[in-house]
């Protein structure tokens, strides 16, 4: 949204912003915004909603002792990750912001909050809007012994963030001369549907309100 002094915020889509020369780039650690030198950027300011940059992290030993104990020459030759029972190739995991860090002792998988492949689940508790992010992690590791025989270890692990309190943003763009309320309620998860409206103490279903 772009807001000039004394005026209501003007929302636009990312595609519209790109046509005007603005650039948004989201990484696992930061949000980058670039703006060309224009009259809009001189007169106005940019307000952005701050997102939660937390994510999910899972660690496991590179060599699981119950698997390799007593076996000589067992070598880990490949480690892959995915979600929902499907392995993903490196370009897709990089595009989604997933990271797979492998050392001699541990394997660490990191998935940023709200990345593709997971989903946000929301609910109201104590009259506050909460949500958490869920990923069904899929992990595969291939071992090779001295005889050239492969052993595949596959793990399915559901993961979720702690409960997060989300503060809803409300933008009132009502113009009294139009005699119409125009209000935007934001930062809602995709699993939220508008089912009722209360006006002057009277409850209306969406069908009734329409």
Residue pairs with C-beta under 8 A, 6 or more apart in sequence:
1 9
1 10
1 11
1 12
1 46
1 47
1 48
1 171
2 9
2 10
2 12
2 40
2 44
2 45
2 46
3 9
3 10
3 44
3 45
3 47
4 10
4 40
4 43
4 44
5 43
5 44
8 173
9 47
9 171
9 173
11 171
11 184
14 24
17 24
20 36
20 38
20 40
21 35
21 36
21 38
22 33
22 34
22 35
22 36
23 32
23 33
23 34
24 31
24 32
24 33
25 31
25 32
25 34
26 32
27 97
28 53
28 55
28 97
28 99
28 110
28 112
29 53
30 53
31 48
31 51
33 46
33 48
35 41
35 46
49 169
49 186
49 187
51 113
51 114
52 113
52 114
52 164
53 112
53 113
54 113
54 161
54 164
55 110
55 111
55 112
55 113
55 115
55 161
56 110
56 111
56 113
56 133
56 135
56 137
56 159
56 160
56 161
57 108
57 109
57 110
57 111
58 108
58 109
58 137
58 157
58 159
59 106
59 107
59 108
59 109
60 106
60 107
60 139
60 155
61 105
61 106
61 107
62 76
62 102
62 103
62 104
62 105
62 106
62 107
63 74
63 76
64 153
67 74
67 143
67 151
67 153
68 74
68 143
71 145
72 146
73 145
73 146
74 143
74 144
74 145
74 151
75 143
75 144
75 145
76 141
76 142
76 143
77 142
77 143
77 144
77 150
78 140
78 141
78 142
79 100
79 102
79 107
79 139
79 140
79 141
79 142
80 87
80 88
80 139
80 140
80 141
81 87
81 88
81 93
81 98
81 100
81 109
81 137
81 138
81 139
81 140
82 88
82 137
82 138
82 139
82 140
83 117
83 118
83 135
83 136
83 137
83 138
84 117
84 136
84 138
85 136
85 138
85 156
86 138
87 138
87 140
88 96
88 98
88 117
93 99
93 100
96 111
96 115
96 116
96 117
97 111
97 112
97 115
98 109
98 110
98 111
98 112
98 115
98 117
99 108
99 109
99 110
100 107
100 108
100 109
101 107
101 108
101 109
101 110
107 141
109 137
109 139
111 117
111 118
111 135
111 137
111 159
113 133
113 161
114 120
114 133
115 135
117 135
118 133
118 134
118 135
118 136
119 133
119 134
119 190
119 191
120 131
120 132
120 133
120 134
120 189
120 190
120 191
121 131
121 132
121 133
121 134
121 189
121 191
122 129
122 130
122 131
122 166
122 188
122 189
122 191
122 192
123 130
123 131
124 130
125 163
128 165
129 165
129 166
129 167
129 168
129 188
130 163
130 164
130 165
130 166
131 163
131 164
131 166
131 189
132 160
132 161
132 162
132 163
132 164
133 160
133 161
133 164
134 158
134 159
134 160
135 158
135 159
135 160
136 156
136 157
136 158
136 159
137 155
137 156
137 157
137 158
137 159
138 154
138 155
138 156
139 153
139 154
139 155
139 156
139 157
140 152
140 153
140 154
140 155
141 152
141 153
142 150
142 151
142 152
142 153
143 150
143 151
143 152
143 153
144 150
144 151
145 151
166 187
167 187
168 185
168 186
168 187
168 188
169 184
169 185
169 186
169 187
170 183
170 184
170 185
170 186
171 183
171 184
171 186
172 182
172 183
173 182
173 183
173 184
174 180
174 181
174 182
174 183
175 182
194 206
195 205
195 206
196 203
196 204
196 205
196 206
197 203
197 204
197 206
197 209
198 204
199 209
